[in-house]
Structure formats: C-alpha cells, structure tokens
C-alpha cells in the first residue's frame, strides 16, 4: 500500500511545514510514503523529505507546471493514479488545494475529507477527524477501508515529526504531458505580490481586533510590533472594515502564523481567528472582557483596556533596547 503526499509551489522556508505535516500524518496510515511534486522544487526538498520518512519523490511537469494550474494539476494526478493507484492521498490544505482536491476526487470517483485535523485507523478503516462550522466543532468521518481516499490536512493540525536527522531521497521525473489541458478559469489580472517579510514567517506578531475601537488606533498595534521587532496582524472584522490590510489578516481565511510570541489585543477569540495563531509558542491576550474566548487559548492573559496597555508595552519595549 502506498500513501502519496502531494504538493506544489514549494519555497525553501516552507519545506518543513509543507512536507513535514502531511508526511507525519501519512506515516500513521502505514505503507510506502511517497512525495509527488507538481512543478519545480528547491534542491533541499529531497533532504527534508528524507528526514520525514518519505521513500521517494516523483516530480511532474518541472518547469511547465510551476505556475498554479488546477485543471492541469488534476489531469496530471489522474494520470498518476492510473500508473500507481495509491491507497491514500494527502494534501496540505491551502486555498489552492481547495480548488484541486474536490476536483481530483470527482475525477477519480473516490471520497475526500477536507479540513482534516487527524486520521486514525480502526481495524483498517480510516476515521478522519475534521473541523466543521468554521472550526467551532469536530466531526468524525468513517471512510471506506477498501477504496482510495483523499485527505486535505488543516495547517498546524499535526506537529511535524522527524524520522531521522539526515536522509536524502531520489527524485524521479514523470513524463506526463498535460500541455493540451485548457484551464476553465482564465487569469484576467494578476494580484500585486507582497514584497518584504511575510506575516506567516514572523517570530513575533502583535494583532489587533475590534477592541481597538477605531482605525486610527491600529497604529498602536503597529508601534508595539515595531518595538518588539515583529509584524502587525489583524482579525478579519477590522480587515473587512478597512482598518488593516488583507495581507495582515490572521485566521482561517487569512494567514496561519507560528510565532514565538503572539499578542492578541482587543480580539475576542473566535475560532476562525484562533486557527491562525494557535501554534504560537506563547500567546498573550489583552481584553476588557474576562470571559472572552481568547483567554481559553492564551498562555498569559491581561484583563484590561488594550488602548492603555499597548502604549505602555511599547514604551517598555523601547526602553529595554
């Protein structure tokens, strides 16, 4: 039995999470774990894959599939299934994966589970625990033990676990030709790419929510983030209101962060936001409401007005330098 981890658009700084999280889940299912890469990948991918117990890398369309093409990706993976039908497919759930996984399941006529948090085996039958209702609850799906299945794994749901400190696997290029596949959705205007540091890579994040009271007060978040050498984040409501930029949004529909320190100022703690900061090593919450949900996840909590706390923390941070 083979279990295939599928990925694309790999960047050097994301390798351990992009490969490690789904590979760690794949090992729980047993069998031969392989990595299928659509398009090109950094050279370090072979070393990282080996450390996570992957036996082999198979690459499809290096160069020709570097740009995200969902219809071509589905066609290429459908061809792969004809060549070597895996028992299970595992994808790291991203916005792009949401466009590929259901289509691939439909093309292959197999089941898929989205928003996966964990998978266990019960007498050989896979049980997928998935987030539901925006992350507010969990649902368990019992999947077929005799048919292939696709799992789309939520970010931060699994802690990547190394198998060895050193290991390099071979890379085989597969010659599937999907050049004739036409994309049903045409890119009319390319969004402006963000430049500079990325929020999801920041080691310190200070995020603000509705408790800031106004757009003008978001500067307090930015000032503390700068004083700490971090980046400013925001909850979805204030991004929707135009107080912060979309690139600063943290949560289920924004950035998934894993900082050493996350400061949540004036954020209530809705599950959709917590998804984006739950992996922080230290989460500090500031809120006037002592019963706010954010305190359930915080390592440290301050019941107080963030408009008073943020300037005081900024001053203390500046003096400590």
N, C-alpha and C positions, 0 to 999 in steps of 0.2 A: 504494500500500500504506500502510495506517495502522497505527501501533503505539499502543496505548492504555495509559496508566498509570492504575491505579485506586487510589483511596484514600478514607478516611473518618476521622471523629473527629480532624480536624486541629487542632492547637494552635499558637499563634504561635511558641513557642520550638522547635517540632519541624519547622517547614516545610522547612528546607534539607535535613534528612536524609530526611524522609518523602517529599518530592517529588524532591529532587536525586539521590538514589542510584538509584531506578528510572528516572528520566528520563535519566540518564547512560548507563545500560545500553540504554535504548530507542533512543538515537541511534546506537548501534553497529549496530543492526539496519537502520537506514536508513528512509526513508519519512517520512510525516507523523506527528509525535508529538503526541498529544492527552492531556489530563488529564481523567479522569472522577471527579468528587467525589460521593460519596453523602452527602446531608445538607448541613449548612451548613459554611462555612469562613471563617477570618479574611480580612479585606479584603486583607491582604498576600499572600495566596496567588497572586493574579493577577500581582503583581510578581515574586515568587520563581519562579513557573512560567516567566515570560518570560526570566528570567536563565538558565534551564536549557534553553532552546531549545524549549519547548513552544509550539505554534502556537495552541492553542485550549483553553479549559476548558469542559466540558459538565457541568452540575450536575443531579443527580437528587434530587428529594424534599427540597429545602431546608426545614428545619423538621420535616417529617413523618418523615424518616429520620435525624434527629440521634442518636437512641438506636440502639445496635447491634442490628440485626435480621437475622440471617443468612439466613433464608428469604426475607424481603422483598428483601434485597440481591441474592440470586441471581436472583429473579424480575425485578428491575429491570434487571440486567445482561443477562439473557437477552433482554429486550425490546430493549435497546440493540443486541445482536448482530443482531437482525432488521432494525433500522434501518440499521446501518452495520457490517457484519461486519469487525472488524479482523483483520489478518494475525497479530498477536501481542498478548497481554495481559501486562502486568507489574504484579505486586503486591509491595509491601514485606512480607516475611514477618513476621507478628506472630502472637500467639496467636489473635486473632480471624480473621486471614487464613486460618489453617489450617482454620477452620470454613466458609469461603466458597469458596476456590479449588477443592478437590476436588469440591464440590457443583456449582459452575458448570461445571467440565469435564465432569462426568457429564450435566448438563442439556443442554449443547451438543454432547456426543458428540465431544469433542476431547481431545487429550493435554495433560498438565500435568507440569511438573517442579518439585518442591519443593526447598528447601534450596539454591537456586542460588547459586553463587559467581561464575560468569562465563558469558557466551554468546558464541560466535564463529560466523562463517559460513564454510562450506566449499563453494564452488561453489553458493551459495544455500541450502545445507542448514544449519539451526541445530544447533550442538553445545553442549549445556548441561553445564558442569562443576558438579557438585553435591557437597555434603558428605554423607557417609554414615557409618553406625555411630557416631552421636553426635559427628561431626566428626573422627574418627580417620583417615579416609581420604577420597579423592575418587573419584567415578565420573563418566564422561562418557556422556551420552545423545545419540544421534543421532535427531533428530526429523524429522518429515515436512516436506519443502520445499514441498508443495502444499496443506497443510491448516493451519488456525489452531492456535495452541498457547498455553498459559498458562505463564508463568514466575513463581515465587514467590521473590523475591530475599532472601537472608540479610542481616541487618543488618551493616553495616561491610564487606561483601564488595566494594563498589565505592566508590571515592573520588569524591564529587560534583565535577563539573567544570562551571564556568560557561561559557556561550556568549557572554554579554555582561554588562556591569556594570549595564545599565539596559534594562528591557523589560517592558511591561505587555500582557497578552493579554486578549482579550474573553471574557466569560462568557455562555454560553447556557444557559437553564433548559429542561430537557426535561420534558414533561408526562406522564411515565409514572405511571399510577395503580396502586399496589400495596397500597392500603389494605385490600383484601379478603384479602390473604395472611395466613394464620394461622401463627404460629410453633409449631413442633413441640416446642420446649423452652421451658417456662414458668419465668420467674424467680420463685422462691419467697421468697428472702431476698436483699436487696442487700448485698454486702460493704461494710464500712466503708471509706470512701475515705480514703486517706492525705492528711494535711494538711502544709503546710510544704514545705521543699526536697525535691527528688526526686533519688535517687541517680544516675539516668541523666544528670542535668544538672550534677552536681558536677564542679568542676575539679580537686579533689584527693580521692582515695579511698584509704583505708587499709583493707585487707581481711585478715581472719584465717581460718586453717584449722585442721585437726586438730592442727597443731604447737603450738597454744596449750595443749593438754593438758587444759583444763577450762573449763567455762562461766564460772567466776569470772574467768579470765584474759582474757576477751573485753573487759573494761574497759580493758585495756592498748591495744587497738586503738582503742577509742572515745576514750581520752585523747589519743593521738597525732593522731587525726583532728581533734579539737577544737583542739589546739595549733597545727595547720597550717591551720586554717580550712576543713577539709574534712568529709567524711562517712565513716562506718564502713560497710564491706561485709563479706561473709562468703561462704565456699564452701558449696556445697549440703550436704555432710556435717554441718557444725556447725549449719546451719539445721534439718536433719532431726532432729538430736539435741537441739534446743531451746536451743542456746547463743546463737543470734541470731534476729532476727525474719525472717519470709519476705520482707518488703519490703527487707531488707538483702542478699538473695542475689544474687550476681553470676554470670552464666554463661548457658548455653544455655536453661535453664528459669527463669532469673531476669532480672536487669537487664542490659542491654547498655550499658556505660559508654564514654565517650570523654574521659577527663580529661587534663589537662596532666600530672598525676603520679598514678601508681597504685603503691601499696606493697602487695606480697603477702607477708604474714607467716605462715610456717608452712603455706604452701599448696604442694602437690606439683606442680601444673601440669597436671592432667588437661585434655584438650582441651575438655571441656564447660565448664570454668571459663574457660579462655583465650579462648573465643569472646566472653566478656563484658568482657574487658579488653585484647584485642589491639590495639585502636585507640588506646590511651593513647600520648601523645607521649613519656612517659618511664615505663618500668616498672622498679621496683626490687623485687628478690626477696630475701627473708631465709629461709634454710632450713639446717638442720644437715646435710642430705644434699647433698653436692656434685654428685651425679649426678641430682638431682631435675629433672624435665622443665621446671619453671618457668624454670630458668636458660637454656633454649634460646630463650626469648622475651624475657628481661629485658635491658634496656639496661645495668643495673648489678646486680650480684649480691653478696650477703654470705653467706658460709658461716658460720653461727653460730646461736646459740640466740635465737629471737625474744623469749623471756621476758626476756632480758638486753638485747637491742638496743632493744626498744620503749620501755622506761622511759628509756634513755639518749637516744634520739632525741627523746622528749617533752620532756625537760629541756633539751636543746639548742635545740629549737624555741621553748620558753618564754623562754629567756634571750636569744634573738635578737630578740625583740619590743621 
